[in-house]
Amino acid sequence: MGPFEIAAIAIIGGFAISGYKTYMKSKDRNNSQEVAALQDELTKLKQRVATLESIVTDKSYQLKEQINKL
């Protein structure tokens, strides 16, 4: 194996490592955006559940349900 072949392998390896690092950075950026979107959705869903819980546990709602069952 000559010096040119070794240099070519080193250059190709350098490009491969550089490309891999760039890929991982963009993947992390996309994942962080997705996580932020999921956290926003989770917050909204928690608020909706809290609202539904307050409606269902309201005494007037329970009274209406008892009347409707009759």
LINFEN-V911993 format. One record per residue. RES is the residue in three letters. OMEGA is omega in whole degrees, 0 to 359 (NA if undefined). D_LAST is the distance of its C-alpha to the last C-alpha in Angstrom with 1 decimal. Layout:
res->RES omega->OMEGA d_last->D_LAST
res->RES omega->OMEGA d_last->D_LAST
//
This chain:
res->MET omega->184 d_last->92.6
res->GLY omega->182 d_last->94.3
res->PRO omega->179 d_last->93.5
res->PHE omega->179 d_last->92.0
res->GLU omega->179 d_last->89.6
res->ILE omega->179 d_last->88.5
res->ALA omega->180 d_last->88.1
res->ALA omega->179 d_last->86.1
res->ILE omega->180 d_last->83.7
res->ALA omega->180 d_last->83.3
res->ILE omega->179 d_last->82.6
res->ILE omega->177 d_last->80.0
res->GLY omega->178 d_last->78.4
res->GLY omega->177 d_last->78.2
res->PHE omega->180 d_last->76.5
res->ALA omega->179 d_last->74.0
res->ILE omega->179 d_last->73.2
res->SER omega->178 d_last->72.9
res->GLY omega->179 d_last->70.6
res->TYR omega->179 d_last->68.4
res->LYS omega->178 d_last->68.1
res->THR omega->178 d_last->67.2
res->TYR omega->182 d_last->64.6
res->MET omega->178 d_last->63.0
res->LYS omega->180 d_last->62.9
res->SER omega->178 d_last->61.2
res->LYS omega->178 d_last->58.7
res->ASP omega->180 d_last->57.9
res->ARG omega->179 d_last->57.5
res->ASN omega->179 d_last->55.0
res->ASN omega->181 d_last->53.1
res->SER omega->176 d_last->52.9
res->GLN omega->180 d_last->51.5
res->GLU omega->179 d_last->48.9
res->VAL omega->179 d_last->47.9
res->ALA omega->179 d_last->47.6
res->ALA omega->179 d_last->45.4
res->LEU omega->178 d_last->43.1
res->GLN omega->176 d_last->43.0
res->ASP omega->180 d_last->42.0
res->GLU omega->179 d_last->39.2
res->LEU omega->178 d_last->38.0
res->THR omega->179 d_last->38.0
res->LYS omega->180 d_last->35.9
res->LEU omega->177 d_last->33.4
res->LYS omega->178 d_last->33.2
res->GLN omega->179 d_last->32.5
res->ARG omega->179 d_last->29.7
res->VAL omega->179 d_last->28.1
res->ALA omega->178 d_last->28.5
res->THR omega->179 d_last->26.7
res->LEU omega->178 d_last->23.8
res->GLU omega->180 d_last->23.7
res->SER omega->178 d_last->23.7
res->ILE omega->184 d_last->20.8
res->VAL omega->181 d_last->18.6
res->THR omega->178 d_last->19.7
res->ASP omega->183 d_last->19.2
res->LYS omega->180 d_last->17.0
res->SER omega->177 d_last->15.6
res->TYR omega->180 d_last->14.6
res->GLN omega->179 d_last->12.8
res->LEU omega->178 d_last->11.0
res->LYS omega->179 d_last->10.1
res->GLU omega->179 d_last->8.8
res->GLN omega->178 d_last->6.6
res->ILE omega->181 d_last->5.3
res->ASN omega->179 d_last->5.4
res->LYS omega->179 d_last->3.8
res->LEU omega->NA d_last->0.0
//
